[in-house]
């Protein structure tokens, strides 16, 4: 038993290291190929502020960085085969969109097709423990539908988040690393190895993607990462889900979830199509406040890391043992919870996500109005 656990832990390390090396080495070649094919960012999508001519197909390097270690360190039968096949389809859909563009419904259909593949291999929510009701077996149609919707939602969350250099890759690295630790604690070695591989691939990609980016992951990378994180969450955490288990991925992925929720709500409020890109994401709000790209990304990294820490504390720091409350663990949980809540409230306040009286922004707006009037009179 001890030897099996040690082997699983070593495979986690080897998988992450192999993915990092593959992505670091292959990304420049993929970038050169993208330039030859003309698959470069033209800054016309209304979402990203970046110089023109940066290649976009970085998702292909990410896919190879995930595939090669998976072939070496994962059993390729059953559920893992379904996840890898779905990841290949998700990457292909994104690459086609990067190369020639897809209508929103074509892209959505491709995402749903990719998300349906792992459900055919048994990766879907089979049971759920409802508070006050107990464990309930879900009908197959319901479990499969919920799983497909969830995977498609996370794919789009990551895609929406990919608006600043290094942002999506860094957030996905934090999420994958957190999932890896949780999967190991739950005795899910295959899920732990795959999330470690995603973690290593994201770190390797950041070598070329952090500001100023030399390559973008494009939709191919965003859909791949969103699909893999969502599918492995179902396989490793949510297949027989309890409410306490559901909290963990929601905390880890809270930033892309909140970003997507606010943006979609705003587009619906103003009568705009949900699928049309704009510059009202959280990272764009940081830029409007006056943050540089690098500083905005680092702040969002910090927020994600604090929320991931809260998820890990929820999993590993138990407030009571053998029926007795543990004062130290209660204090740790309270401190981490207060830190996560404080960081979230600070971001909400700073960006005026909820309209509060923010003196900093009010003074800045007043100065801008005075300057505008002075220039007009002059």
Residue pairs with C-beta under 8 A, 6 or more apart in sequence:
8 184
8 189
8 192
8 193
9 184
11 73
11 189
11 193
12 180
12 184
12 189
12 192
12 193
12 196
13 196
14 69
14 72
14 73
15 69
15 70
15 72
15 73
15 74
15 193
15 194
15 196
15 197
15 200
16 196
16 197
16 199
16 200
16 203
17 200
18 68
18 69
18 72
18 73
18 197
18 200
19 65
19 66
19 68
19 69
19 196
19 197
19 198
19 199
19 200
19 201
19 204
20 65
20 200
20 201
20 203
20 204
21 204
22 61
22 64
22 65
22 68
22 69
22 201
22 204
23 61
23 62
23 64
23 65
23 200
23 201
23 204
23 205
23 207
24 204
24 207
24 208
26 61
26 64
26 65
27 58
27 61
27 204
27 205
27 207
27 208
27 215
28 208
28 214
28 215
29 61
30 55
30 57
30 58
30 60
30 61
30 215
31 55
31 57
31 58
31 208
31 214
31 215
32 55
33 57
34 40
34 55
34 56
34 57
34 58
34 215
35 53
35 55
37 57
37 99
39 55
39 56
39 57
39 98
39 99
39 218
40 52
40 53
40 54
40 55
40 56
41 48
41 50
41 52
41 53
41 54
41 55
41 56
41 216
42 52
43 49
43 50
43 51
43 52
45 277
46 276
46 277
46 278
46 279
47 163
47 277
47 278
47 279
47 281
48 162
48 163
48 164
48 216
49 279
49 287
49 293
50 165
50 213
50 216
54 213
54 214
54 215
54 216
55 215
55 216
56 98
56 215
56 216
56 217
56 218
56 220
57 95
57 98
57 99
57 215
57 218
57 220
58 205
58 208
58 209
58 215
58 216
58 217
58 218
58 220
58 221
59 91
59 94
59 95
59 98
59 217
59 218
59 219
59 220
59 221
59 222
59 223
59 224
60 91
60 95
60 220
61 205
61 215
62 91
62 201
62 202
62 205
62 217
62 220
62 221
62 224
62 225
63 87
63 88
63 91
63 220
63 221
63 224
65 197
65 200
65 201
65 204
65 205
66 87
66 194
66 197
66 198
66 201
66 224
66 228
67 84
67 87
67 88
69 197
69 200
70 76
70 80
70 84
70 194
70 197
73 193
73 197
74 80
74 190
74 193
74 194
75 190
76 84
78 121
78 122
79 118
79 121
79 122
79 123
79 190
79 235
80 190
80 194
80 235
81 121
82 117
82 118
82 119
82 120
82 121
82 122
82 123
83 118
83 121
83 123
83 194
83 228
83 231
83 232
83 235
85 117
85 118
86 114
86 115
86 116
86 117
86 118
86 227
86 231
87 114
87 224
87 227
87 228
87 231
89 110
89 113
89 114
89 117
90 110
90 111
90 114
90 115
90 155
90 223
90 224
90 226
90 227
90 228
91 220
91 221
91 223
91 224
92 110
92 220
93 102
93 107
93 110
93 111
93 113
93 114
93 219
93 223
94 218
94 219
94 220
94 221
94 222
94 223
94 224
95 218
95 219
95 220
96 102
96 110
97 107
97 218
97 219
97 220
98 218
98 219
98 220
102 110
104 273
104 275
107 219
108 152
111 151
111 152
111 155
111 156
111 223
111 227
112 148
112 152
114 151
114 155
114 223
114 227
115 147
115 148
115 151
115 152
115 155
115 227
115 230
115 231
116 144
116 148
118 124
118 147
118 151
118 231
118 234
118 235
119 144
119 147
119 148
123 147
123 231
123 234
123 235
123 239
124 140
124 143
124 144
124 146
124 147
124 234
124 239
125 138
125 143
125 146
125 147
125 234
125 238
125 239
125 240
125 241
126 137
126 138
126 143
126 239
126 240
127 135
127 136
127 137
127 138
127 240
127 241
128 135
128 136
128 138
128 240
128 241
128 242
129 135
129 136
129 241
129 242
129 243
130 136
130 243
131 243
138 146
147 234
150 230
150 234
151 226
151 227
151 230
151 231
151 234
153 230
153 260
154 226
154 227
154 229
154 230
154 233
154 253
154 256
155 222
155 223
155 226
155 227
155 230
156 226
156 260
157 226
157 253
157 256
157 257
157 259
157 260
158 168
158 171
158 172
158 222
158 223
158 225
158 226
158 229
158 256
159 219
159 222
159 223
159 226
160 256
160 259
160 260
160 263
160 281
161 167
161 168
161 171
161 222
161 255
161 256
161 259
161 260
161 281
161 283
162 168
162 216
162 217
162 221
162 222
163 281
163 283
163 284
164 211
164 283
164 293
164 296
164 297
165 209
165 210
165 211
165 212
165 213
165 216
165 293
165 297
166 206
166 209
166 210
166 211
166 213
166 297
167 283
167 297
167 300
168 217
168 221
168 222
168 225
169 202
169 205
169 206
169 209
169 210
169 217
169 221
169 225
170 202
170 206
170 210
170 297
170 300
170 301
170 304
171 255
171 256
171 300
171 301
171 304
172 198
172 202
172 225
172 229
173 198
173 199
173 202
173 203
173 206
174 252
174 301
174 304
174 305
174 308
175 229
175 252
175 253
175 304
175 308
176 195
176 196
176 198
176 199
176 202
176 229
177 195
177 196
177 199
177 308
178 252
178 308
178 311
178 312
179 191
179 195
179 229
179 232
179 233
179 236
179 237
179 249
179 252
180 192
180 195
180 196
180 199
181 192
181 312
181 315
182 236
182 237
182 248
182 311
182 312
182 315
183 189
183 191
183 192
183 195
183 232
183 236
183 237
184 192
185 315
185 316
186 236
186 237
188 235
188 236
188 237
190 235
190 236
191 232
191 235
191 236
191 237
192 236
194 228
194 232
195 229
195 232
195 236
198 225
198 228
198 229
198 232
202 225
205 217
205 221
208 214
208 215
209 215
209 216
209 217
210 297
211 293
211 294
211 297
217 225
229 253
233 249
237 245
237 248
237 249
238 245
238 246
238 249
244 314
247 311
247 314
248 311
248 314
248 315
249 311
250 257
251 307
251 308
251 310
251 311
251 314
251 340
252 304
252 307
252 308
252 311
254 304
254 307
254 344
255 282
255 300
255 303
255 304
255 307
258 282
259 281
259 282
259 283
262 280
262 282
262 353
263 278
263 280
263 281
264 274
266 280
267 273
267 274
267 276
267 278
268 274
272 278
282 300
282 347
282 351
282 353
283 296
283 297
283 300
285 351
285 352
285 353
286 295
286 296
286 299
286 300
286 351
287 293
287 296
289 350
289 351
289 361
290 364
291 299
299 347
302 343
303 343
303 344
303 347
306 339
306 340
306 343
307 340
307 343
307 344
309 336
309 339
309 340
310 336
310 337
310 339
310 340
313 332
313 333
313 336
313 337
314 333
317 329
317 332
317 333
317 336
318 326
318 329
319 325
319 326
319 329
319 330
319 333
320 326
320 329
321 329
347 353
348 354
348 356
349 356
349 358
350 358
350 360
352 358
352 361
